[in-house]
Amino acid sequence: MKAAVLHEVGGIPRYEDFPDPVAGDDELIIEVKAVAVENVDKAIAAGTHYASEKYLTRLPLVPVFDGIGTLADGTLVGFGNPRLPYGALAEKTVVAAGMFVPMPEGFDPAVATVLGTAITGMSITTAAGFTPGETVLVQGATGVAGRLAVKVARLLGAGRIVATGRDDDQLREVRAIGADTVINTAVSDEALAQAFTDAKGDGYDVVLDYLWSRPTEILLRTLVPESFAFGKPTRVIQVGASAGPVLTLAADSLRTSGVEIVGAARGLTPETMEKVYGQIVAWARAGELTFDVEKVPLSDIEAAWQRTDLKGRRLVVVL
Ligand SMILES: NC(=O)c1ccc[n+]([C@@H]2O[C@H](COP(=O)([O-])OP(=O)(O)OC[C@H]3O[C@@H](n4cnc5c(N)ncnc54)[C@H](OP(=O)(O)O)[C@@H]3O)[C@@H](O)[C@H]2O)c1
């Protein structure tokens, strides 16, 4: 079969022949239809993700651990965790029975593979108990997940949405999809702190953070009251770390501000996951939530893997 094949840690997958997978006991072959290539997939292949060591034990391998495909009877499924060295970026892959779920009918597989990214936006409710009317700040709103989060926050009834990015053209697009105020983080620390303060109105209720590091460190400092006062609770949800994995948290940023920092996984259970996923599917079916994807054939994987021009569109390999 044809596959994207990774030969070394930190390498670029190449379009090549790879042995067909053979299903063992309690395994199924999946004919792959669409695969979203995300930062996490690149980080794993680069050896910089915490899962890299476990994942890269046997090279060459086919990268990416989830996607959309069909079973032998034609059922469209979302699958995960193929048996290594097989991965999603191939004509076929092999998974353990149970490592797939039927996909809602009527979706283009290239869209189906991106539905899950919108779940990070739903964490304003599952992780932070968002209620309609509250002010939401999306840090890293020009990315795929951040743009979806802006749309989700709007659909959930946010009172005001403030969104950050580092490119004015993209920030104009983010405003067009639902942000009320945008902030460019590519300014001096002082100017960024001032922008967060100017935009906060009555205060940020929920912050959905895809950036961490410098922009969020500066944000947290601005939430410290200037005099003794009752701090307004701000729930910060940690979802991603596109700006870097570490920040310094001054004690008073936490002690005096009323800030709570939670992980996006908080509140996620099989029941809440089913509920939020169902909501995303319903919005997508109704055309209320749209997904911007850049479809490429598997044969283009080498160039596509290295693309940096996607500007909020998810790279999806279609087969
Ligand atoms: N996709 C998911 O389903 C998912 C799930 C859980 C967590 N996450 C995490 O969430 C984060 C965003 O994912 P994504 O898929 O939306 O990625 P993405 O499309 O690449 O977007 C990344 C965002 O971060 C910004 N950014 C990148 N480097 C930056 C830096 N050094 N300083 C400031 N801003 C920077 C980008 O700005 P530009 O637009 O200017 O490049 C963009 O807004 C990642 O950390 C990812 O691992 C994603």
The ligand as an ORCA input file, in Angstrom:
! r2SCAN-3c Opt
* xyz 0 1
  N      -6.248     20.819     17.871
  C      -6.737     20.246     18.938
  O      -7.711     19.526     18.879
  C      -6.076     20.523     20.265
  C      -6.513     19.854     21.373
  C      -5.910     20.151     22.602
  C      -4.886     21.067     22.658
  N      -4.447     21.665     21.535
  C      -3.336     22.603     21.622
  O      -3.818     23.922     21.402
  C      -2.810     24.706     20.757
  C      -3.346     25.267     19.468
  O      -3.667     24.212     18.573
  P      -4.106     24.522     17.067
  O      -4.439     23.213     16.488
  O      -5.120     25.614     17.020
  O      -2.740     25.088     16.455
  P      -2.502     26.178     15.324
  O      -3.596     26.157     14.324
  O      -1.103     25.982     14.862
  O      -2.597     27.591     16.113
  C      -1.590     28.004     16.988
  C      -1.940     29.356     17.555
  O      -0.902     29.793     18.430
  C      -0.279     30.980     17.902
  N       1.154     30.929     18.164
  C       2.011     29.982     17.732
  N       3.244     30.228     18.216
  C       3.144     31.363     18.963
  C       4.078     32.130     19.727
  N       5.354     31.779     19.809
  N       3.611     33.224     20.368
  C       2.321     33.581     20.299
  N       1.391     32.896     19.577
  C       1.807     31.799     18.930
  C      -0.624     30.964     16.436
  O      -0.502     32.254     15.895
  P      -0.327     32.437     14.293
  O      -1.685     32.209     13.718
  O       0.157     33.834     14.142
  O       0.675     31.403     13.839
  C      -2.047     30.446     16.507
  O      -2.937     31.433     16.983
  C      -1.595     23.752     20.574
  O      -0.727     23.915     21.675
  C      -2.244     22.382     20.589
  O      -1.340     21.377     20.965
  C      -5.041     21.441     20.349
*
